[in-house]
Amino acid sequence: MSQAGSLPCKKLLIIGATGLIGSRITQEIVRNKSKFDRIAIFTSPGTYEAKASEVDKLKDEGVDIIVGDVTNSEDVKKAYQDIDTVVSAVGRNVIEHQVELVRLANETPSIHRFFPSEYGTDIEYGPASANEKPHQKKLKVRAALQAADKLDYTYVVTGPYADGNPGLYFGANKAVKEAGTFDVKNKEAVLIGEGNFRISFTTMKDVGKLVVLALTHAEASRNKALRVNSFTTTDSEILKEFEKQTGGQQWGVSYTSLDTLKKLEQEAWDAGKPYATVFTLRRIWAEGGTLYEIRDNHFIDGDDVVETLADAVAEAIRVQNSI
Ligand SMILES: NC(=O)c1ccc[n+]([C@@H]2O[C@H](COP(=O)([O-])OP(=O)(O)OC[C@H]3O[C@@H](n4cnc5c(N)ncnc54)[C@H](OP(=O)(O)O)[C@@H]3O)[C@@H](O)[C@H]2O)c1
């Protein structure tokens, strides 16, 4: 954490810019390009080829495309030149490598702010958070940022995404249905508990908007975990909205009790299943580990810009029907 006063976030480097959430963040940053002096993305050679049309579109919008290997210090140092703010949206498999990205940023005189790849569950919600398996790598990154003497940080904490892509909360969760699902094509849902746990959600579109607001409100977002959201609701309310927007008939519904969820979670970890994290996160969310009685949107003028449950469900139906 730096001792200096707040400096504006104007020259941005986005890492993971073509990923699930990185693409939404990048899209919103580009939509607001007049507010920034420079927008660059750092991407791997593989992505540069595989997502050529997406990258070309960004180039046409004036984004600088820097191609390199995020694990190569020389490539990263080059990418950091003439940048004041790093926005990382790297995927879960490279979260821990951000410790090195933070170290290199701290050594780069122009860089003063680092947004690590968070955009999810509040990893310091309460005392139990410190022991949750999925949080461990992100906690190490926070520790590295708190120790960095020349960097400020912003943690954008959003809760689960209210979106319909496979595996997301408003999606058809085919692989592990018992962890919860809203399946539009089969009009079928699995709710946790009796469907009454309150959870704070953010749509991916809103994550992008809220990151832009955090960047443009550099003082308000400085050295903070910003706990933002689009809305707070329950599984039952989500189901009601899905039923309303899909013709009004009742869906087939079953329930997974919190105890069963915990049992499935333990079994998945014991068996080394890759989806064990899904059970853990769903359990944390059901237990209220991402419920904010007071959200932080107001710090960054983000109260009136966010979507509603009805907006999220409409978009989730569109996404599920397009798959
Ligand atoms: N709240 C929620 O419901 C929720 C859901 C999903 C994710 N998240 C969070 O959002 C953040 C981003 O996750 P995501 O799912 O958006 O990520 P993602 O799509 O899996 O990956 C994002 C980017 O990370 C880079 N990357 C991935 N693997 C890499 C590797 N082995 N080496 C180098 N770079 C690699 C890639 O960038 P390039 O190819 O451009 O280099 C990729 O586009 C994470 O912190 C995650 O926990 C939250």
The ligand as an ORCA input file, in Angstrom:
! r2SCAN-3c Opt
* xyz 0 1
  N     -18.492    -14.211     -9.361
  C     -18.587    -15.254    -10.151
  O     -19.664    -15.876    -10.288
  C     -17.371    -15.659    -10.947
  C     -17.491    -16.593    -11.973
  C     -16.352    -16.896    -12.740
  C     -15.146    -16.271    -12.463
  N     -15.057    -15.378    -11.441
  C     -13.766    -14.709    -11.131
  O     -13.430    -13.857    -12.213
  C     -12.026    -13.831    -12.386
  C     -11.666    -14.146    -13.844
  O     -12.166    -15.426    -14.161
  P     -12.669    -15.793    -15.638
  O     -13.515    -17.013    -15.498
  O     -13.214    -14.577    -16.272
  O     -11.290    -16.183    -16.312
  P     -11.017    -17.003    -17.655
  O     -12.031    -16.646    -18.677
  O     -10.877    -18.460    -17.329
  O      -9.553    -16.504    -18.035
  C      -9.268    -15.142    -18.143
  C      -7.931    -14.944    -18.821
  O      -6.859    -15.443    -18.023
  C      -5.767    -15.702    -18.878
  N      -5.280    -17.080    -18.622
  C      -5.985    -18.168    -18.371
  N      -5.183    -19.246    -18.208
  C      -3.968    -18.806    -18.370
  C      -2.713    -19.412    -18.307
  N      -2.578    -20.715    -18.016
  N      -1.647    -18.651    -18.549
  C      -1.805    -17.333    -18.783
  N      -2.971    -16.695    -18.836
  C      -4.035    -17.422    -18.642
  C      -6.249    -15.644    -20.318
  O      -5.809    -14.437    -20.894
  P      -5.021    -14.362    -22.326
  O      -5.300    -15.619    -23.071
  O      -5.559    -13.143    -22.955
  O      -3.590    -14.219    -22.003
  C      -7.751    -15.658    -20.143
  O      -8.458    -14.986    -21.146
  C     -11.442    -14.840    -11.393
  O     -10.927    -14.145    -10.293
  C     -12.623    -15.692    -11.002
  O     -12.534    -16.190     -9.682
  C     -16.146    -15.049    -10.697
*
